[in-house]
């Protein structure tokens, strides 16, 4: 029959991903490693819809994200809605909504999918998943220390060495103190923060030109402060409470064995809601030299809900940049099927025996697949091997009569004759 319409493409929408079993294996591995750490620190999981009122992001996320990067539209009720580009405003909304019912401090985490209309490239897609870790209700630097320690421990849980990554840290309040010394108003301070945040994403000439537009004849002096920690701290004063606070955080992390921490005065983080400590985990490998993820303190985010001030600190860890890091450092796991046994049949008349054995083994906790084709036995075994199923049993006349089975390890070629009761111990030997 002649086709009259153009065939629909099998490619996914630009910037999003299909997750085949091998991809899901890696994603589940990453999420498991993340959960192990955050739950060990006492964090509990929450969730929410991917749809939010657009005003939630217009209030605090930042103009670039709202105007250029969101998937926003009118629903059938003529309401402005957005596919969430981040999770922090959502969790802040949830906390504000039930603030009276919650016992603080609270430790929550989630691994939602997020949407941003960005130019797809390495490390950036239009839909990604992200671990979000948030601690509400503590102004203590111990809260800042805790979330940074969690971020560090997740990296270690993936098998990363301290030399593989760096924790870069700054404080938005230190930047604010610096702006005061240059007599900048709120508008120019905001613009300068945005310029500094883009420092490593634009050319040196463009950066210097942007700074000069704001600071004019003071631009050269300011540029020196951005390259010298010592001169910056001298300019602000080492007795400044914000400087002392940041130094205390770095010293506490170092004393707890986390020594790959550096002060980075150019670190701003893009979101407008950060109010204090900000940090990023940075890959030190030349092949992937970039920020992997980060976070910070946002004590005023609940203001947009007309709720009392609520101190909060947290971070977000995206799956795309995390996977890039693991790949760069050869830390990705080898794919393994969760199906451990494939049962073949020598003839269709043994189907009931195949089904019966599979059901008994499943009740013992084994993941078992059975052949449903009319392929030859050799092709059935090839199917199991291609699907990375490690063990195979074939059932024919002898197996039905003797109630004994040859179980084959496809990786080694080793075969063992076992009874039904012994199958589970061969697949999952007691160590």
N, C-alpha and C positions, 0 to 999 in steps of 0.2 A: 504494500500500500504506500502511495506517495505521501510524504509528510507535508502538511500544509502550514505548520507553525514551527517557529524556531525552537529547537530543543533547549530545555532549561539547563543551565550550567551546573556541573557537579561541585564547583568551587564554593566554599563558604563565603559569606559576606565579607568584604574587604576589612581586614584588621581584626577579625575574630578567628577562632580556631576550632577545628574538629578534634575530638579526643578519641582516638582509636585505643584499643586495650593497652598497647604499650605506653601511650601518652597518659592514660588514666593511671597506670601503674606508678609512673613517676610522680604524678600529682598527688596520689594517695600517699605515697612515701613521704613527700614533703609535708603534707598536712599532718601526717602521723607524728613526724619528728617535731613539728611545731607544737602540736597538742601535748606531747609528752612533757615538754619544758614548761609551757604556760600553766598547765594543770598542776605541775609539781610546785609552782609558786602560789597555788591557791586560787587561780582564775577559773571562772565558770563561763560556759558558752551561752550566747544569746543570738537572736536572729531578727530580721525585719524584711519587709517587702523591698523590691528593687525600685518601686515607684515612690517618689516623694513630691510634695509641693515645691515648685521652682523657687519660691521665696526663701526656702530653707538654705539654699546655696547663695542666693543673691545677697544675703545678710552678712556672711562672713568668709566665704571660701576664697574670694578674689575675683577681680574682673576677668582675667584671662580665662579662668576655668569656666565661669558662668557664660561669658559672651562667645567664646571660641571653641570650647571643648565639651559642652554638655549636649546630650540628646534630649531636647526639650520640645514639647508639643502641647496642643490643646486637646483635652479629652472630650468625650461626647457631652459632658456637662459644662463645656467652655471653661474648664479650669486649667491653669498652667501647671503642668507636671513635668518631671525630669527623671530619667533613669539615673540612679545615684552614681555620681562620679567619684565619691569617697564615702566612708562610713562614719567618720567622726561626728558630723552634724546630726546624723540619725541617732547615734547612741546618746548624744547630748539631749536630743529631743525626748528620747525614751526616759532618761534620768529625770529631766525636768517634769515630765508628765506624772511620774510616780515618786517624786522626791520625798513626800511625806511618808510613804510606805517603805522606803528603803533604809537599810541600816548601814551607815557609812563608817569607814571607807569601804567601797565596793570594788571588786576586781572582776572585770568582764573581758571576754574575748569573742571574736567571731571570725569566720573565713568566708566573706561574701564575694559575689562577683560584682564588678564595678565597670562603668561605661564612660569612656571619654573619646570624643571625636578628635583623634590625633593623627599625625602622619605616621603610618606604620613603619617601623624600623627596628633594628636590634634593640631589645629591651623595652620597646613600646608597642602596644597593640591597642585596639579600641575596646576590647573587653578583656579584663583580667580578673584573677582572684587574688585576694589579699588578706593576710592575717592582720587583724586589728586587736591590739592589746591596750586596755584603758584602765586607769586607776583613778577613781573619783573620791574626793573627800579628804585629801591630805595635802597640806602646804609644805610639809617637811621635805628636806632634800633627800630623805630616805626613800621617798616615793620616786623621785627622779632616778636615784641610784638603782632602785628595784627594777624599773622598766629597762634601763640600760643593761643591767645584769641579765635580764631575760633575753634581750636581743643578742648579747654576747654568748649566752649559753646555747641559744638555738644554733648559732654558727658552729659552736663546738660540737653540738649534737649531730650536725651534718658531717663531722670529721674534719672541719677546717682547722688549720694551725693559726696561731696568733699572727704569724708573718703573712698569712694569706689576706688579711683584712685589717682595716684601721677604723677606729671609732673617732670620728671628728665631732667636736662639741663646741658650742658657742652659747651665748645668752642674748636674747633680743633686747633685754634691758641694758646691756653693755652698749649695744648699737645706739639705743635711745640716748644714753648718757653722752655718747660721742656727738650725736646730732645736736644736742643742746649746746655743746661747746662751739659749734659752728653756727649757732643761732638759726637753725632751720625750723620752719613752721611745720605743722602736721602734714600738709600736702607734700612739701619737698622731702620731708623725712620718709614718707611713704614711697615716693618716687625713687629715692636713693636706695631704699631697701630692695625694691624690685630690680634696680639696675645691678646691685651687688649680687642678688640671687642668680642673675643670668651671666655673671662674670665668666664662668667657664664654658658658656654656650655661645658666646659671641667673640669676635676678634678683639685683640688688645686695643686696636685703634678705636673701634666702635665703643668699647667699654670706657676708655679714657674720654672720648668725646661726650658720652652721656653723663659722666661724672662732672665734666667741666661745665656743661649746660646748667647743672644745679648749683655747683659750688664756685664756679667762676675762678677767680685768682687763688682760691684756697684748694683747688683740685689737686695740685701737685703734692702739697703737704699731706692731704688726705690719702692719696695713693700710697705714700710711704708708710702710713699707719696700717694700711691693709696688707703690707708685706712684712711688717715687723711687729711681732707680739710684744716685744720689750718696749718699743716706743709707744705702742698703743696703750699698754697698761700704765706706762709712765704718764701719758697724756691724761688719762682718766683718773689715775691714782689707785695704787694697790690697796688702799684702805677703803675704797668704795665698796659698799656692801654687796653690790652685784658681782663685782670682781672677786671679792672674798668668797662669795657663794659658789662661783664657778670653780675657783681654785680648790675649794673644799670637796666638791664633787669629784674632780680629777684625782685628788689625793686619796679620797676614800676608795675609788675604783682601783687605783694603783695598789693600795694596801691590801685589797682583797684579791690581788693576783691578776687583775686586768690591766696590763701595762701597755697595750697598743692603743692608747688614748692620746689624742693631740688636740690642742686648742686651735680652732680655725675661725678667725674673726670675719671671714667672708661668708661663713655659713649662715643662711637666713631661713631656708625652707620657704616654699612658695605660698603656703596658705596664710591668709591674713589673721587667722585666729590665734596664732602662737603668741604667747606673752612673756615667756621666760626662756628656760633651757631649751635648746634645740640640738639635735644630734643626727648624724648619718653614719651608716656602716658603708665603708668605701673599699672596693676591691683593689688590692695592690698589684695584681697581675697586669703587666703591660698590655696583654692581649684583651683585657676587659676592664681597663682602668676607669672606673665610674662608680657613682653612688649606687648601692644596691637597694637600700631602704633607709627610712629614718622616722623621726618623730620629735616630740617635745612637750612642753607645758602649755596648756590653754585654759587659764583660770577664768576667762571672761566669756566663754562661748555660750553659757546658759543665759547671758544677758538678753539675747535675742528673743527669748521666751518670756521675758519679764519675770525671770526667776532670780532669787538671791544668788550672789556669787558662789560658785562651787569650784574649788581648786581641782584641777585634773591634769593628768599627764599620761601620754601613751605613744604608740608608734604603729605604723602600718608596714607590712612586709609583703611585697608583691610576688606572685608565683613566677612571673616571666624573668625578672632580674635575678631571682633566686636560682632558677634553673640555669640561667646563663653562667652564674657564678659556679655552680656545681659542675657544669660541663667544662668550664675553663680549668678547674682544679682537679678534674678527673674524679669527682666524688659522686657521680650519678650511679645508681644501682643498676645491675643487670636485670633485665625483665625476666620475671618468673610468673608462670600461670598459677592462679589460685586453684585450678583444677589439677589434682594430683594423680588421678588414675583414669585411663581410657579403656573401656571394655569393648572389645571387638567380638564379632560373632562369625563363626565359620559357615553358618547356614541360617537362613531366615527362620527355620523351624526352632532355633534355639533362642529366639527373641524373649520368650517369657522367662527363661533361666537368666538371661542377661539382665532383664528388668529386676528380677527378684534379688539377684546378688547386689546390684547397684543400690536398691532400696535398703538392704541390710547394712551396707557399708556407710551409706549416708546417715543412718541412725547412729552410727558410731562416730560421726563427726567428719567423715572424709568427703571431699568434693570430688564427685565422680561424674564423668560424661560417658554416654554410651553411643555406639555407632547406630545411626538411623538410615544409613545408605545401603545400597546393594553392591558396594564396591568389593573388590577382591581384598583378602586379608592384608596383603602387602600394602595396598593403597590406604586401607584403614589405619595401619600403623604409621604410614607417611603423614596422614592427616594429624595424628596425635603429635608426631615429632614437630611438624610445622607450627602447631599451636603451642609448642613448648610444654606439653604435658609430659611429665617425667617418667611415668610408669604405664605399662600396657599389660592387659590380660586378654587372651583370646579364648572364647568358649566354643567347644565343639562336643562331639559325642563322648570322647574320653573324659573331659572335664565334668560333664553331666553325670556320667556313671561313677567315677572315682571320687568326686567331690574334692579334687585336688586341682590346683591351677598353677600354670607357669607365669610368674610375674617378671616382666622384663624392664630393666632400667635402660631407657633409651640413650642416656648420656654415656654409659659405660659399656652397654651391651650385655651386662651380667644378667643371668636368669636364675630364678630360684623356684623350686616346686614347693608350694605352701598349701595349707588348708585355709578354709574361709576365715577361721579365727586368727590366722597368722598374717593376713594381708595388711591389716592396719599397722602392725608392728614393723613390717618391712618398709612401708612408706614413711612412717613416723617412728623411727627406732628410738627406744628409750636410752637416753645418754646417761 
